[in-house]
Amino acid sequence: GVGLSWDVAGLYSHGQEHNVLHLNEQIIDTQRELFDLNLQTALLQQSEEITKYQKLVSKDREIVEAKKEIREISSSQLNNGAITASEYVNRLDAENTASFQLKMHEIQLAMAKIAYLTLTGNKP
């Protein structure tokens, strides 16, 4: 007689493969959404860092200018004998410290900008 053979296991296997592929697509979609969320969070944090350092640099510039004026006045006072050399050196040191702080914040601002550009995929 004539025999009929049907591989039921093949149908089951095909259905399982389809389910696995569908689950993998869902996992990839979820990972993509999580990546996008993490990227947006990181960009927001870097943007806040940039703003913070821009404000610090602006304030530092004002401080450096004020310390410079104080040091210049102190120089004149030193020449006229109104202050001691030690007092003048203290004011000079205060100006140098303020200048150092400004440079440090300028570097941190540049680093924050580079980090932001890196996150966006742009070259610094």
Salt bridges, closest charged atoms under 4 A:
ASP29 OD1 - ARG32 NH1 3.39
GLU49 OE2 - LYS52 NZ 3.51
ASP60 OD2 - HIS105 ND1 2.37
GLU62 OE1 - LYS59 NZ 3.67
GLU95 OE1 - ARG71 NE 2.45
GLU106 OE2 - ARG61 NH2 3.17
GLU106 OE1 - LYS103 NZ 3.52
